[in-house]
């Protein structure tokens, strides 16, 4: 199975990354986690992006706050899908990172998730891989069925309380 690269702009993004990791683990999708900065380690970030395809990755998830240029740097150096997770910062609540992630120039797309939206980023990456992996597609369907059952259970529990 193809892998997912999870790239954090700094080690302070570990809490958000851990949600993506747990989601991918739950779906049995292989992954690698790296810390590479668009600004502090641009050569290393570029080299890693250029090596993704030859190292059997299918998708890159980038996690960055503030200026959040990491997704763009990775996307500029690979033709694989890149999913950006803007991280909530203390100063602007993540809006700066969100806007940096979604405002990519034409031709260099980065799919953006919600601020701190690691679970959806991991599921989206898995869905991309599932386009060519039927067993992963079935695991994703089972996960959705479990979510549906959880909501229906909650519905039954509150029925008649209001």
PyMOL CGO cylinders between C-alpha atoms (Angstrom):
from pymol import cmd
from pymol.cgo import CYLINDER

trace = [
    CYLINDER, 0.00, 0.00, 0.00, 1.14, 3.54, -0.71, 0.3, 1, 1, 1, 1, 1, 1,
    CYLINDER, 1.14, 3.54, -0.71, 2.14, 5.71, 2.25, 0.3, 1, 1, 1, 1, 1, 1,
    CYLINDER, 2.14, 5.71, 2.25, 1.14, 9.12, 3.60, 0.3, 1, 1, 1, 1, 1, 1,
    CYLINDER, 1.14, 9.12, 3.60, 3.80, 11.68, 4.49, 0.3, 1, 1, 1, 1, 1, 1,
    CYLINDER, 3.80, 11.68, 4.49, 2.87, 13.84, 7.46, 0.3, 1, 1, 1, 1, 1, 1,
    CYLINDER, 2.87, 13.84, 7.46, 5.09, 16.92, 7.54, 0.3, 1, 1, 1, 1, 1, 1,
    CYLINDER, 5.09, 16.92, 7.54, 4.98, 19.34, 10.46, 0.3, 1, 1, 1, 1, 1, 1,
    CYLINDER, 4.98, 19.34, 10.46, 6.41, 22.84, 10.15, 0.3, 1, 1, 1, 1, 1, 1,
    CYLINDER, 6.41, 22.84, 10.15, 7.64, 22.60, 13.72, 0.3, 1, 1, 1, 1, 1, 1,
    CYLINDER, 7.64, 22.60, 13.72, 7.64, 20.15, 16.60, 0.3, 1, 1, 1, 1, 1, 1,
    CYLINDER, 7.64, 20.15, 16.60, 4.98, 22.29, 18.29, 0.3, 1, 1, 1, 1, 1, 1,
    CYLINDER, 4.98, 22.29, 18.29, 2.51, 20.83, 15.74, 0.3, 1, 1, 1, 1, 1, 1,
    CYLINDER, 2.51, 20.83, 15.74, 2.78, 17.34, 17.32, 0.3, 1, 1, 1, 1, 1, 1,
    CYLINDER, 2.78, 17.34, 17.32, -0.61, 17.51, 19.01, 0.3, 1, 1, 1, 1, 1, 1,
    CYLINDER, -0.61, 17.51, 19.01, -2.37, 18.11, 15.69, 0.3, 1, 1, 1, 1, 1, 1,
    CYLINDER, -2.37, 18.11, 15.69, -0.19, 15.53, 13.91, 0.3, 1, 1, 1, 1, 1, 1,
    CYLINDER, -0.19, 15.53, 13.91, -1.02, 12.89, 16.51, 0.3, 1, 1, 1, 1, 1, 1,
    CYLINDER, -1.02, 12.89, 16.51, -4.71, 13.03, 15.51, 0.3, 1, 1, 1, 1, 1, 1,
    CYLINDER, -4.71, 13.03, 15.51, -3.78, 12.34, 11.87, 0.3, 1, 1, 1, 1, 1, 1,
    CYLINDER, -3.78, 12.34, 11.87, -1.47, 9.54, 12.98, 0.3, 1, 1, 1, 1, 1, 1,
    CYLINDER, -1.47, 9.54, 12.98, -4.16, 7.86, 15.12, 0.3, 1, 1, 1, 1, 1, 1,
    CYLINDER, -4.16, 7.86, 15.12, -6.69, 8.13, 12.29, 0.3, 1, 1, 1, 1, 1, 1,
    CYLINDER, -6.69, 8.13, 12.29, -4.30, 6.57, 9.77, 0.3, 1, 1, 1, 1, 1, 1,
    CYLINDER, -4.30, 6.57, 9.77, -3.35, 3.84, 12.26, 0.3, 1, 1, 1, 1, 1, 1,
    CYLINDER, -3.35, 3.84, 12.26, -7.04, 3.05, 12.76, 0.3, 1, 1, 1, 1, 1, 1,
    CYLINDER, -7.04, 3.05, 12.76, -7.40, 2.57, 9.00, 0.3, 1, 1, 1, 1, 1, 1,
    CYLINDER, -7.40, 2.57, 9.00, -4.11, 0.61, 8.75, 0.3, 1, 1, 1, 1, 1, 1,
    CYLINDER, -4.11, 0.61, 8.75, -2.57, 3.17, 6.39, 0.3, 1, 1, 1, 1, 1, 1,
    CYLINDER, -2.57, 3.17, 6.39, 1.24, 3.42, 6.54, 0.3, 1, 1, 1, 1, 1, 1,
    CYLINDER, 1.24, 3.42, 6.54, 2.72, 6.86, 7.22, 0.3, 1, 1, 1, 1, 1, 1,
    CYLINDER, 2.72, 6.86, 7.22, 5.90, 8.75, 8.01, 0.3, 1, 1, 1, 1, 1, 1,
    CYLINDER, 5.90, 8.75, 8.01, 6.12, 11.84, 10.20, 0.3, 1, 1, 1, 1, 1, 1,
    CYLINDER, 6.12, 11.84, 10.20, 8.74, 14.53, 9.64, 0.3, 1, 1, 1, 1, 1, 1,
    CYLINDER, 8.74, 14.53, 9.64, 9.50, 18.05, 10.93, 0.3, 1, 1, 1, 1, 1, 1,
    CYLINDER, 9.50, 18.05, 10.93, 10.57, 20.27, 8.03, 0.3, 1, 1, 1, 1, 1, 1,
    CYLINDER, 10.57, 20.27, 8.03, 10.14, 24.02, 7.88, 0.3, 1, 1, 1, 1, 1, 1,
    CYLINDER, 10.14, 24.02, 7.88, 9.36, 25.98, 4.74, 0.3, 1, 1, 1, 1, 1, 1,
    CYLINDER, 9.36, 25.98, 4.74, 11.44, 28.84, 6.14, 0.3, 1, 1, 1, 1, 1, 1,
    CYLINDER, 11.44, 28.84, 6.14, 14.08, 27.30, 8.41, 0.3, 1, 1, 1, 1, 1, 1,
    CYLINDER, 14.08, 27.30, 8.41, 14.88, 24.14, 6.39, 0.3, 1, 1, 1, 1, 1, 1,
    CYLINDER, 14.88, 24.14, 6.39, 13.77, 24.98, 2.83, 0.3, 1, 1, 1, 1, 1, 1,
    CYLINDER, 13.77, 24.98, 2.83, 16.41, 22.79, 1.15, 0.3, 1, 1, 1, 1, 1, 1,
    CYLINDER, 16.41, 22.79, 1.15, 15.46, 19.75, 3.20, 0.3, 1, 1, 1, 1, 1, 1,
    CYLINDER, 15.46, 19.75, 3.20, 11.72, 20.34, 2.71, 0.3, 1, 1, 1, 1, 1, 1,
    CYLINDER, 11.72, 20.34, 2.71, 12.24, 20.64, -1.05, 0.3, 1, 1, 1, 1, 1, 1,
    CYLINDER, 12.24, 20.64, -1.05, 14.41, 17.52, -1.21, 0.3, 1, 1, 1, 1, 1, 1,
    CYLINDER, 14.41, 17.52, -1.21, 11.84, 15.51, 0.76, 0.3, 1, 1, 1, 1, 1, 1,
    CYLINDER, 11.84, 15.51, 0.76, 9.01, 16.70, -1.51, 0.3, 1, 1, 1, 1, 1, 1,
    CYLINDER, 9.01, 16.70, -1.51, 10.99, 15.75, -4.60, 0.3, 1, 1, 1, 1, 1, 1,
    CYLINDER, 10.99, 15.75, -4.60, 11.59, 12.25, -3.18, 0.3, 1, 1, 1, 1, 1, 1,
    CYLINDER, 11.59, 12.25, -3.18, 7.98, 11.44, -2.26, 0.3, 1, 1, 1, 1, 1, 1,
    CYLINDER, 7.98, 11.44, -2.26, 6.95, 9.65, -5.42, 0.3, 1, 1, 1, 1, 1, 1,
    CYLINDER, 6.95, 9.65, -5.42, 10.08, 7.49, -5.69, 0.3, 1, 1, 1, 1, 1, 1,
    CYLINDER, 10.08, 7.49, -5.69, 9.64, 6.49, -2.03, 0.3, 1, 1, 1, 1, 1, 1,
    CYLINDER, 9.64, 6.49, -2.03, 6.12, 5.13, -2.56, 0.3, 1, 1, 1, 1, 1, 1,
    CYLINDER, 6.12, 5.13, -2.56, 4.06, 7.94, -1.06, 0.3, 1, 1, 1, 1, 1, 1,
    CYLINDER, 4.06, 7.94, -1.06, 0.62, 8.76, -2.45, 0.3, 1, 1, 1, 1, 1, 1,
    CYLINDER, 0.62, 8.76, -2.45, -0.27, 11.88, -0.46, 0.3, 1, 1, 1, 1, 1, 1,
    CYLINDER, -0.27, 11.88, -0.46, 1.46, 14.49, 1.68, 0.3, 1, 1, 1, 1, 1, 1,
    CYLINDER, 1.46, 14.49, 1.68, -0.25, 16.10, 4.67, 0.3, 1, 1, 1, 1, 1, 1,
    CYLINDER, -0.25, 16.10, 4.67, 1.35, 19.36, 5.75, 0.3, 1, 1, 1, 1, 1, 1,
    CYLINDER, 1.35, 19.36, 5.75, 0.72, 20.90, 9.16, 0.3, 1, 1, 1, 1, 1, 1,
    CYLINDER, 0.72, 20.90, 9.16, 1.71, 24.51, 9.72, 0.3, 1, 1, 1, 1, 1, 1,
    CYLINDER, 1.71, 24.51, 9.72, 0.66, 27.62, 11.57, 0.3, 1, 1, 1, 1, 1, 1,
    CYLINDER, 0.66, 27.62, 11.57, 1.16, 31.35, 11.12, 0.3, 1, 1, 1, 1, 1, 1,
    CYLINDER, 1.16, 31.35, 11.12, 2.53, 32.02, 7.60, 0.3, 1, 1, 1, 1, 1, 1,
    CYLINDER, 2.53, 32.02, 7.60, 1.87, 28.33, 6.76, 0.3, 1, 1, 1, 1, 1, 1,
    CYLINDER, 1.87, 28.33, 6.76, 3.91, 28.16, 3.57, 0.3, 1, 1, 1, 1, 1, 1,
    CYLINDER, 3.91, 28.16, 3.57, 4.83, 24.50, 4.07, 0.3, 1, 1, 1, 1, 1, 1,
    CYLINDER, 4.83, 24.50, 4.07, 1.97, 23.13, 1.95, 0.3, 1, 1, 1, 1, 1, 1,
    CYLINDER, 1.97, 23.13, 1.95, 2.93, 25.37, -0.93, 0.3, 1, 1, 1, 1, 1, 1,
    CYLINDER, 2.93, 25.37, -0.93, 6.61, 24.45, -0.76, 0.3, 1, 1, 1, 1, 1, 1,
    CYLINDER, 6.61, 24.45, -0.76, 5.76, 20.74, -0.79, 0.3, 1, 1, 1, 1, 1, 1,
    CYLINDER, 5.76, 20.74, -0.79, 3.15, 21.15, -3.57, 0.3, 1, 1, 1, 1, 1, 1,
    CYLINDER, 3.15, 21.15, -3.57, 5.58, 23.15, -5.70, 0.3, 1, 1, 1, 1, 1, 1,
    CYLINDER, 5.58, 23.15, -5.70, 8.01, 20.24, -5.64, 0.3, 1, 1, 1, 1, 1, 1,
    CYLINDER, 8.01, 20.24, -5.64, 5.74, 17.23, -6.27, 0.3, 1, 1, 1, 1, 1, 1,
    CYLINDER, 5.74, 17.23, -6.27, 2.75, 16.35, -8.41, 0.3, 1, 1, 1, 1, 1, 1,
    CYLINDER, 2.75, 16.35, -8.41, 1.28, 14.19, -5.65, 0.3, 1, 1, 1, 1, 1, 1,
    CYLINDER, 1.28, 14.19, -5.65, -1.78, 15.51, -3.81, 0.3, 1, 1, 1, 1, 1, 1,
    CYLINDER, -1.78, 15.51, -3.81, -0.95, 17.78, -0.87, 0.3, 1, 1, 1, 1, 1, 1,
    CYLINDER, -0.95, 17.78, -0.87, -3.42, 18.32, 1.97, 0.3, 1, 1, 1, 1, 1, 1,
    CYLINDER, -3.42, 18.32, 1.97, -2.80, 21.30, 4.22, 0.3, 1, 1, 1, 1, 1, 1,
    CYLINDER, -2.80, 21.30, 4.22, -3.83, 21.57, 7.85, 0.3, 1, 1, 1, 1, 1, 1,
    CYLINDER, -3.83, 21.57, 7.85, -3.68, 25.16, 9.10, 0.3, 1, 1, 1, 1, 1, 1,
    CYLINDER, -3.68, 25.16, 9.10, -2.80, 25.25, 12.80, 0.3, 1, 1, 1, 1, 1, 1,
    CYLINDER, -2.80, 25.25, 12.80, -4.45, 27.52, 15.33, 0.3, 1, 1, 1, 1, 1, 1,
    CYLINDER, -4.45, 27.52, 15.33, -1.91, 29.99, 16.65, 0.3, 1, 1, 1, 1, 1, 1,
    CYLINDER, -1.91, 29.99, 16.65, -2.20, 32.24, 19.64, 0.3, 1, 1, 1, 1, 1, 1,
    CYLINDER, -2.20, 32.24, 19.64, -2.22, 35.54, 17.79, 0.3, 1, 1, 1, 1, 1, 1,
    CYLINDER, -2.22, 35.54, 17.79, -4.83, 35.21, 14.99, 0.3, 1, 1, 1, 1, 1, 1,
    CYLINDER, -4.83, 35.21, 14.99, -6.54, 31.95, 15.96, 0.3, 1, 1, 1, 1, 1, 1,
    CYLINDER, -6.54, 31.95, 15.96, -5.34, 30.12, 12.88, 0.3, 1, 1, 1, 1, 1, 1,
    CYLINDER, -5.34, 30.12, 12.88, -6.93, 32.45, 10.34, 0.3, 1, 1, 1, 1, 1, 1,
    CYLINDER, -6.93, 32.45, 10.34, -3.46, 33.51, 9.13, 0.3, 1, 1, 1, 1, 1, 1,
    CYLINDER, -3.46, 33.51, 9.13, -2.53, 29.87, 8.54, 0.3, 1, 1, 1, 1, 1, 1,
    CYLINDER, -2.53, 29.87, 8.54, -5.88, 29.10, 6.90, 0.3, 1, 1, 1, 1, 1, 1,
    CYLINDER, -5.88, 29.10, 6.90, -5.54, 31.96, 4.44, 0.3, 1, 1, 1, 1, 1, 1,
    CYLINDER, -5.54, 31.96, 4.44, -1.91, 31.07, 3.69, 0.3, 1, 1, 1, 1, 1, 1,
    CYLINDER, -1.91, 31.07, 3.69, -2.95, 27.48, 2.98, 0.3, 1, 1, 1, 1, 1, 1,
    CYLINDER, -2.95, 27.48, 2.98, -5.96, 28.17, 0.75, 0.3, 1, 1, 1, 1, 1, 1,
    CYLINDER, -5.96, 28.17, 0.75, -4.55, 31.09, -1.23, 0.3, 1, 1, 1, 1, 1, 1,
    CYLINDER, -4.55, 31.09, -1.23, -2.31, 29.08, -3.54, 0.3, 1, 1, 1, 1, 1, 1,
    CYLINDER, -2.31, 29.08, -3.54, -1.49, 30.33, -7.03, 0.3, 1, 1, 1, 1, 1, 1,
    CYLINDER, -1.49, 30.33, -7.03, -3.19, 28.60, -9.99, 0.3, 1, 1, 1, 1, 1, 1,
    CYLINDER, -3.19, 28.60, -9.99, -1.46, 25.36, -10.93, 0.3, 1, 1, 1, 1, 1, 1,
    CYLINDER, -1.46, 25.36, -10.93, -0.03, 24.55, -7.46, 0.3, 1, 1, 1, 1, 1, 1,
    CYLINDER, -0.03, 24.55, -7.46, -3.03, 23.27, -5.47, 0.3, 1, 1, 1, 1, 1, 1,
    CYLINDER, -3.03, 23.27, -5.47, -3.10, 22.46, -1.78, 0.3, 1, 1, 1, 1, 1, 1,
    CYLINDER, -3.10, 22.46, -1.78, -6.34, 20.94, -0.50, 0.3, 1, 1, 1, 1, 1, 1,
    CYLINDER, -6.34, 20.94, -0.50, -7.06, 22.73, 2.77, 0.3, 1, 1, 1, 1, 1, 1,
    CYLINDER, -7.06, 22.73, 2.77, -8.81, 21.29, 5.77, 0.3, 1, 1, 1, 1, 1, 1,
    CYLINDER, -8.81, 21.29, 5.77, -10.31, 23.20, 8.68, 0.3, 1, 1, 1, 1, 1, 1,
    CYLINDER, -10.31, 23.20, 8.68, -8.08, 24.81, 11.27, 0.3, 1, 1, 1, 1, 1, 1,
    CYLINDER, -8.08, 24.81, 11.27, -6.57, 21.87, 13.25, 0.3, 1, 1, 1, 1, 1, 1,
    CYLINDER, -6.57, 21.87, 13.25, -8.57, 19.52, 10.95, 0.3, 1, 1, 1, 1, 1, 1,
    CYLINDER, -8.57, 19.52, 10.95, -6.19, 16.57, 11.22, 0.3, 1, 1, 1, 1, 1, 1,
    CYLINDER, -6.19, 16.57, 11.22, -8.81, 13.81, 11.33, 0.3, 1, 1, 1, 1, 1, 1,
    CYLINDER, -8.81, 13.81, 11.33, -10.41, 14.93, 8.06, 0.3, 1, 1, 1, 1, 1, 1,
    CYLINDER, -10.41, 14.93, 8.06, -6.98, 15.37, 6.46, 0.3, 1, 1, 1, 1, 1, 1,
    CYLINDER, -6.98, 15.37, 6.46, -6.07, 11.78, 7.32, 0.3, 1, 1, 1, 1, 1, 1,
    CYLINDER, -6.07, 11.78, 7.32, -9.42, 10.44, 6.11, 0.3, 1, 1, 1, 1, 1, 1,
    CYLINDER, -9.42, 10.44, 6.11, -9.09, 12.44, 2.88, 0.3, 1, 1, 1, 1, 1, 1,
    CYLINDER, -9.09, 12.44, 2.88, -5.58, 11.06, 2.32, 0.3, 1, 1, 1, 1, 1, 1,
    CYLINDER, -5.58, 11.06, 2.32, -6.89, 7.54, 2.95, 0.3, 1, 1, 1, 1, 1, 1,
    CYLINDER, -6.89, 7.54, 2.95, -9.75, 8.11, 0.49, 0.3, 1, 1, 1, 1, 1, 1,
    CYLINDER, -9.75, 8.11, 0.49, -7.22, 9.09, -2.18, 0.3, 1, 1, 1, 1, 1, 1,
    CYLINDER, -7.22, 9.09, -2.18, -5.29, 5.87, -1.60, 0.3, 1, 1, 1, 1, 1, 1,
    CYLINDER, -5.29, 5.87, -1.60, -8.58, 3.91, -1.51, 0.3, 1, 1, 1, 1, 1, 1,
    CYLINDER, -8.58, 3.91, -1.51, -9.21, 4.85, -5.15, 0.3, 1, 1, 1, 1, 1, 1,
    CYLINDER, -9.21, 4.85, -5.15, -6.90, 1.94, -5.97, 0.3, 1, 1, 1, 1, 1, 1,
    CYLINDER, -6.90, 1.94, -5.97, -7.25, -0.16, -2.80, 0.3, 1, 1, 1, 1, 1, 1,
    CYLINDER, -7.25, -0.16, -2.80, -10.61, -1.87, -2.28, 0.3, 1, 1, 1, 1, 1, 1,
    CYLINDER, -10.61, -1.87, -2.28, -9.77, -3.23, 1.17, 0.3, 1, 1, 1, 1, 1, 1,
    CYLINDER, -9.77, -3.23, 1.17, -8.99, 0.28, 2.43, 0.3, 1, 1, 1, 1, 1, 1,
    CYLINDER, -8.99, 0.28, 2.43, -12.22, 1.51, 0.86, 0.3, 1, 1, 1, 1, 1, 1,
    CYLINDER, -12.22, 1.51, 0.86, -14.08, -1.13, 2.91, 0.3, 1, 1, 1, 1, 1, 1,
    CYLINDER, -14.08, -1.13, 2.91, -12.33, -0.04, 6.13, 0.3, 1, 1, 1, 1, 1, 1,
    CYLINDER, -12.33, -0.04, 6.13, -13.37, 3.57, 5.46, 0.3, 1, 1, 1, 1, 1, 1,
    CYLINDER, -13.37, 3.57, 5.46, -16.97, 2.44, 4.86, 0.3, 1, 1, 1, 1, 1, 1,
    CYLINDER, -16.97, 2.44, 4.86, -16.95, 0.50, 8.16, 0.3, 1, 1, 1, 1, 1, 1,
    CYLINDER, -16.95, 0.50, 8.16, -15.68, 3.60, 9.96, 0.3, 1, 1, 1, 1, 1, 1,
    CYLINDER, -15.68, 3.60, 9.96, -18.53, 5.64, 8.48, 0.3, 1, 1, 1, 1, 1, 1,
    CYLINDER, -18.53, 5.64, 8.48, -21.04, 2.96, 9.47, 0.3, 1, 1, 1, 1, 1, 1,
    CYLINDER, -21.04, 2.96, 9.47, -19.70, 3.11, 13.05, 0.3, 1, 1, 1, 1, 1, 1,
    CYLINDER, -19.70, 3.11, 13.05, -20.14, 6.90, 13.09, 0.3, 1, 1, 1, 1, 1, 1,
    CYLINDER, -20.14, 6.90, 13.09, -23.70, 6.49, 11.81, 0.3, 1, 1, 1, 1, 1, 1,
    CYLINDER, -23.70, 6.49, 11.81, -24.51, 3.95, 14.52, 0.3, 1, 1, 1, 1, 1, 1,
    CYLINDER, -24.51, 3.95, 14.52, -23.05, 6.26, 17.18, 0.3, 1, 1, 1, 1, 1, 1,
    CYLINDER, -23.05, 6.26, 17.18, -25.34, 9.10, 16.09, 0.3, 1, 1, 1, 1, 1, 1,
    CYLINDER, -25.34, 9.10, 16.09, -28.38, 6.82, 15.93, 0.3, 1, 1, 1, 1, 1, 1,
    CYLINDER, -28.38, 6.82, 15.93, -27.60, 5.51, 19.42, 0.3, 1, 1, 1, 1, 1, 1,
    CYLINDER, -27.60, 5.51, 19.42, -27.41, 9.08, 20.74, 0.3, 1, 1, 1, 1, 1, 1,
    CYLINDER, -27.41, 9.08, 20.74, -30.71, 9.83, 18.99, 0.3, 1, 1, 1, 1, 1, 1,
    CYLINDER, -30.71, 9.83, 18.99, -32.39, 6.89, 20.71, 0.3, 1, 1, 1, 1, 1, 1,
    CYLINDER, -32.39, 6.89, 20.71, -31.01, 7.97, 24.09, 0.3, 1, 1, 1, 1, 1, 1,
    CYLINDER, -31.01, 7.97, 24.09, -32.36, 11.53, 23.88, 0.3, 1, 1, 1, 1, 1, 1,
    CYLINDER, -32.36, 11.53, 23.88, -35.70, 10.62, 22.27, 0.3, 1, 1, 1, 1, 1, 1,
    CYLINDER, -35.70, 10.62, 22.27, -38.48, 12.01, 24.39, 0.3, 1, 1, 1, 1, 1, 1,
    CYLINDER, -38.48, 12.01, 24.39, -36.19, 13.96, 26.75, 0.3, 1, 1, 1, 1, 1, 1,
    CYLINDER, -36.19, 13.96, 26.75, -36.93, 17.34, 25.22, 0.3, 1, 1, 1, 1, 1, 1,
]
cmd.load_cgo(trace, "trace")
